[in-house]
């Protein structure tokens, strides 16, 4: 499959709705879900059906291959990116659930915080040595709390990627009198089209994985109609206008390097924890450890029931690998609910239990070579249900796990 890099610039406020709360305010996501991008492109292709010079919508063949087949295109979420560095980063990543920062002054040192570090490896070692691991901020010695969100990384500089939001208050209109209707007042939360402090446009970086035969056609279609797409709700009221730029890029997998570095660090850290005595069980030098890090929300099912954990059996099912040496060690995950609107059906989507992005699962195996190719494919295809809509994106051995307490970033 080819990798299409998708850069989205907001030209008006975006109403990317999340689950509706109980009150009169509609909440907004802090990113653009892959399902929204997928729906916008599919809707526009069908809208222009019969007017296109390409064959994307002719006879339903290419359209079906893109959106309806078993090997349909995979639309990743688009996460916010700082405009000044958009051309210097390959992707925006999700901070793992094991990342923490100072409670009083959190954030990366680059952005004048006390620094951020990861606790996965130390927690694992401490538990095996029968010790309590209670990390503190190395800068001020204070408490730390989980640090979530999106980040980008250039050389030794880390940036937390965020979007600004605001509330738009609206009044209902009486269709017969064309005047304001009494007792109908509501607020709509939106993503700003520009950042408050810098006044730069809000940018989002995403990706589309598509078959080689259709990649060029899809990329050309997006660029030819770059300012005609509408994302999110309230498009008839001027919201959701964006500019999309698509470019086919070559992504070289460095999964073997990431796994090797992760194992070097976990074994070195294990030796450091040896000052506390003997562990419950020695760390096997023949085992290869790796993590599964969720880069988007996932819809996971095991034995027809919703779950928040990617178990040993589930991973074997995702990769079609039978490995008796595979072990599941620990998980860090939480859940939420999501719904949505299906434009094609004109109906609400079913409410789904999701495992939140940032979840971390630690595994080990004695058959490293067998798993390398399968894990690389898993990074492309994702795990769980509705992966074509951006759910279940994963990364193997996020490099952030190698940032320890004594050297926060």
N, C-alpha and C positions, 0 to 999 in steps of 0.2 A: 504494500500500500504506500501511496505517496502522502507526504505531510504538507498541508497547506497552512501557512502561517496567516492568521487573521488578525488584522489591526482595526479596531473599531473606535471611532471618534464620535462622541456625543455632540449633536448639533442642537439639541433641545433637551429638557428634562426627561428622564426615563422612569416610567412607572412599571418597574419589574416586580410585580406583586409576589409576596410570599403567602404563607397561611394567614387567613383573615383572623384578626383578634376578635374579641367579643364586643368591642366598642365601635365608634364611628370613624376610626382612623384606619386606613388601609396601609399596612406595613410594606416595606420594600426590601428586596434583596440587596446585598452590598457587592454584587457581581452580576454578570449576564449569564444565565444558565444556558447550557448547550441546547436544551429543548426549545428555548426561545429563539435562538439563532436558526435552528433547524426549521422551526415552523415559519419564520419570516422568509427564509430562502425558498422553501417549498411553496408557500403562498404566492410569492412573486413569480415563480416559474409558471405556476398554473394561471396566474392572472395574465401573463404575457403569452400564453399558449396560442400558437397560430401566428404570432408576430415575431418569433425568434428566428434568427439566422442560423442558430445552432440547433442540434437535434435533442436538446435536453428534455423537451416536452412533447416531441413528436411520437405518436403511436404508443405512448406510455412506456416504451422500452427503457430508455435511459432514466426517466423519472422513477420508474419502479426499481431499477438497479440502485439508484441513489438513496431512496427512502423506504422501500418496502421489501427488498430482498433479504435473504439470510446474511448476505455480506454487504449490507447497506453502509453508507458513509457514517463515520463516527464523528459527532460534533462535540468537541470539548467545551467546557465552560470558558468564558472570557473573564479574566481577573484584571483588576485595575493595575495600571503601570504608570510610573512617573514619566512624563513626556520627555524629560531631558535624557533619559537612559533607554528609551524604548528601542532604539536601533542597536543597542549594545548588549541586550540580554536575549537569551534564547527562549526563556519561558518564565512565568511567574509561578512560584511554588507556594504550597500551603505549609504553614508551620506545624510540626508534629505536636500531638497532644502532650508529649513529654517535655516540651520546651517551657521554660519558666523565666521570669524576670522579677526585678525588685517590685515590691508592693507599693512603695512610696514614689519611686521615679522609674517607671518601667520604660522599656524601649531599647533599641540598638544604640550603641555608643556613637555610631555615625549620626544619629538623630538626637544626640544629647541625652540619652537615657543612661541608666546604670549598667546596661548590657543584658544580653540574653544568652542562656546556655541550655543544654539538653541534659536530661536525667535518666534516659533509658538504660544505658550501659551500667551506670553506677547503681541504679535501683536493682538491676539484675544481679550484679556482683554482691551487693549488700545482702540481699535475700539469701543467696547461696551460702554466704559466710555467717548467716544468722545474726546480722547486725541491722540496726535501725539507721536508715539514711534520711536525714533531715537537712536538706540543702539550705544555705543562706546566701544572700547576695554578697559576693566577694568585695564589692566596692564599699558598701556601708555596713555590712554585717547584719542587715535587717532581713525581714521575712521575704519570701518569694511566693509568687502566685503563677498559675498557668498563663502563658502568653500566646494568644491565638491570632489568627489572621493570615494575611498573605505577605510574602517577602520576595525580593529580588536580590541577586548577589552578583557583584562585579569585583573581581580581584579579591581584596580583603575588606571590602565595604558592603555592608548589609543595609537594605532599605525596607522599612515596613510600608506596604502598599495599602492605601486606604482611599475611600471615596467620601465626599461630603454629601449631606442630604438636607432636604428642607421640606416643610409642609406647605401644600397648596390648599387653601380653603375655598370650597366651591358651594354654590347654592343651587338647589334644584329649580328647574324652569317648568312652569305650567304650560303645557303644549297648546292648550286652547287659547289662553290669553297672552302667551308669549311674555309672561312676566315672572318675577321670582315667586316660587311656591312657598307658602308658609310652612314652617317647621321642618324644612328639608335643608339642612346644612351639614356638610361633611368635609373631612380633611383627607387629602391624598398625599402620602409621603412619596417623594421622588428622589432620584439620584441627580445631583446637579450637573449641568452641562459644562461647568468650569469649576476649578478649585478656588475656594474663598481667598486663600492667602496669596497665591501666585497668579491667579486669574488665567492660568493656562487651561486649555481644554481638557476634559476628562477623557482619558484613553484607556482602552481595555485590550488585553492581548489573549487571543484564543487560538484554536487550531481545528482543522478538519482532517481526518484520515479517510482517504478515499482510494478506490482502485485505480491502477495506473491508466486504464483506458479512459476514465472520465475526469481525471484530475485537471487536465488542461482546459476542458470545456467548462467545468465548474469554476475554475479560477478566472477564466475570461468573462464568464457571466457575471460574477460578483464585481469585477472591476468595471465592466461596461455599465452596470446599474448601481454604482457605489453609493449614490445619494438617494436611492429610491426605496430603500428598505425601511421598515418601521418595526421597532422592537418594543414589546411590552404593551400595556393597555393605554386607553385614552388617546389613541392615535388620531381620532377625529377631532380632538380638542387641541391638537398641536404638539402632543407629546410623542416621544419615541423616535424622533428623526435622528438618523446617524449617517455616518460615512464609513463604508467598509473598504478595506484594501486587502487583497489576497495575493499571496506570493508562495510559489512552490519552493520548499527548502529541503535540503538533505540533512537528516538527523542521524548522526552516528551514535550507536548505542555504546555506552561505557559501563554497562552493567557489571561486567567482570571486574573492572577496576574498582567500582564502588563496593562490591562484595569483598574483594581482597583487602581494601583499606579498612572496612568495618571489622573484619576478623582480626586484622593486625591490632586494632585499637582495643577490641574486647579482650584479647589475650593479654595485651600489655596492662590493661586496667585490672584484670584478674590478678596478675602478679602483684600489683600495687596494693590490692586489698588483702594480700597475704599477711600483712603486718598484724592483722586482727586474729590470726590463728589459723585453724584448719577449716576448710569448707565442708558442708554436708556431703558434697560429692565433687571430686576433681573435675576440672574442665577438660573434656576430651580434646586432644590435639587432632584427632581424625575427623572431627565434626566441623562442618561449615555453617556458620550462623548467617541469617539474612532476615531483614525486616520487610514487611508489606505495609507501606504507608499510603493511606487513602488521600488522594489529591482532589477528590470531590465527594459529595454525599453518595452513599451506596445503598441499594435496595437488596438485602441479602435474605436468602431463604434456605433453611435446612429442614429436610423432611416435612415440607409443606408449611413450615412455621417460620415467621419472621424472627431474625436474630441480629445481634450486633457484633458477633464474633465470626471471623473467618477461621473455621476449625481446620484441623488436619485433614479430615475427610473432604471438606469443601474445597480446600486448595488442591487436593489430588483430583477432584472432579473438574475443577476449572482448567487444569493443565493436562488431564488425561494421563497422569503419571502414577504408576503403582510403585511406592517406595516405602518399604517396611521400616526404614531407618529414620523417616521423617518424624520430627518431634515438634510439638507446639509448646511454647514456654510461657508466654505472657501476652496480655492484650491491654490496650488503653483505648477505650471507645465510649461514646455516649450516643444517645438517640434523639430524634426529633420526628416531626410529621411534616409531610408536604403534600400539596395538591397541585392544581393548575387548571388551565382552560385549554380544551382541544378545539382549535378553530375549525378543523375539518368536520368534526362531528357536531360542533355547536353545543358542547356539553362540558360540564366540569369533569376533570379526571378524578379517579378514585383517590381517597386519602391513603397515603402509603407511609409505613414506618421506615425511616431512613437511619442509617448509621452516619453520623456526622463526619465531614471531612476533617482530616488531621489524625484520624484513628491510626494506631500503631499495633502491629502484630509481629511477634518475634518467633521465628522457626529455626530449626537446624536440621541438617541432613549429613549423611556420610557419602552421598552420591552427587557431589557438586557438578560434575560435567553433565550429568543427566538433566539437571535443573536449569542450567544457564540459558539454553535456547527457549525453554518453556517460559521462564520468567521474563525474558525479553519480549516474547509474544504477549504475555499477560500485561505488560506495560502499554502495549498498543491497543489491545482489545478491551481491557478492563475486566471487572468481576461483577457478578450479580446480574440484576435485571435492568433493562432499558439503558444499556451501555451506549446505544446510538444517540441518546439524548444527553450524554455527558455524565451519567451516573457511573460510579464504580471505577473512576480513573485511579490508577495506582502507580507508585514509584517504589522500586526496590532499593533498600538501603539509602534513604535520604542522607546526603552528606551532613546535614545539620546534627545528626546523632553523634558526630565526632567532635562537637564543641562542648568542652567540659567546664565545670564550675570555676576552675582556677584561671581560665582564659575566656571569659565571656566576650561576645562581639557586639 
